[in-house]
Amino acid sequence: MMATDASEFRIFASVVGKLLDQFAWWSFLLLLAVSSFIDDIYPSKHWLLITAGFCFALTLHLFGTALGARCNYRGIRSSAPVVGLFAVGLLWLVLQILVPAQHYGHELLLSNALDKHAAPPWFNPNLSWSVTPIETRHLLFSELICLLALLLMLSMLCTRQRLRQVLLIVTIVAGVHAVSAITAKYADTSLVDTAQLDGHFTVARGWFINRNHLASFLILTSVGWMSVFLHRCLRSDTGGTLIARIFTKRMLVSIPSVMVMVLIVIAVTLTSSRAGIVSVLILFLVFALTTMKRNSQARWTLSLLAGMTLFVSLLVVYFGEGVLQRFSGQEGLLGERGEQWQATWLLIKHNVLLGYGGNSYATLFQMVRDNDGLRQLIYNQAHNDYLHIWFEQGIVGLALWLGVIAVTFYKGIASLKRTQSTLVAAAIIASLATLGAALMQSLVDFNLQILSIRIYFFVIIAIVVSVPSIRHIKLNDVHVRSQ
């Protein structure tokens, strides 16, 4: 009797654990979708609610795992270097808040605070390493949100079904943002506070204040449609003409993905973002090269890709009058970024190793500005994510960030060489392509400093390092088990 009771309890616990885990999974996907519409900075109430939601989802998942629900342990072990480097980066931010230090940034701060008057002899403040410790603390907590998203995806992405689900959700989110941006553009309305805009009032920007960030987000979320379509291309090995191949059942399933791709290209073009257009070209180049390399039927694949490229080019020409003018304009490809980078580098040279502290750029950059020809705005970013990190967190912080990127790409490329699953291969290729496009744009922008975009960036990193650990059950294995 006791053995029966124990068995029934284990069954009950297993059912409860699976229910908790499923609820945690769908709660996380819902929070991921909602977070894409938040353009506030941390610690706004919206981001505090998202943080609480992620913590709640993680708690449910841990309880479910304890009761017997599945967990991607192999994915977690595989991601240890990425998570470890991320954790060291968080510790680096903590040190910037706690460690006392004096450097060139404090000299600038004190000289401006005292308005060129000499400090009294008794004035000897205990200065922290960061010149803006409160802002550094905000950056630390916002990075914790990204860590929560990373850990949740790593742990819960344990089946092929869940991989398809997250790709579907990301595709839907991308489509909603693209349609919203296109509709708002042609309806001559704004979905954001117009008082926060500093120019380019007629371009598409959707739910993002900065039009370049809409372009970056749409390209990053292209991991959804690109994975689905690439998966179909890699599996299409039936004979016949190109037209016959396109209208096979497998390829017809990809029509919604192609529709989202078209909407994304139109929306990115309407943003007049030059970096966005270049990123789109990078995506299609990666798509073409990888598909031809992994598909034995290269001729029809090349024809299909040529047709897609021609179609996208026509979309850019038709909708992209603004962006084409910007490419051929007299302002140059970099605009005012050259002058800003030069001023930023002058400050970096005074504190190469440690930097001035997280979120300190806006404070210090305004103090060294003179008649630099830049617009009379508060520059809280360097328009180059790598220079920005170097400025705020020193060469050590930059090395940690580059380490996360390097490990992710190394593991992704290594997994591509081993996997025999077309779904896993498609997801990794699409993820690496979109990550690369985002990193390329961050050379001339600050897209990865926007929290909503950064969360998706780390979710895609989690896909790269955890998807190869998902078990790929072949049909003959299922047949043998059933016998």
ABEGO torsion letter per residue (X at the ends): XAAAAAAAAAAAAAAAAAAAAAAAAAAAAAAAAAAAABABBOBBAAAAAAAAAAAAAAAAAAAAAAAGBBBBAAAAAAAAAAAAAAAAAAAAAAAAAABBBBBAAAAAAAAAAAGGBBBBAABBBBBBABABAAAAAAAAAAAAAAAAAAAAAAAABABAAAAAAAAAAAAAAAAAAAAAAAAAAAAGBBABBAAABAEGAABBAEABABAAAAAAAAAAAAAAAAAAAAAAAAABABBEBAAAAAABAAAAAAAAAAAAAAAAAAAAAAAGBAAAAAAAAAAAAAAAAAAAAABABAAAAAAAAAAAAAAAAAAAAAAAAAAAAAAABAAEAAEAAAAAAAAAAAAAAABAAAEAEBGAAAAAAAAABBBAGBBBBBBABAGBAAAAAAAAAEAAAAAAAAAAAAAAAAAAAAAAAABABAAAAAAAAAAAAAAAAAAAAAAABAAAABAAAAAAAAAAAAAAAAAAABBBBBAAAAAAAAX
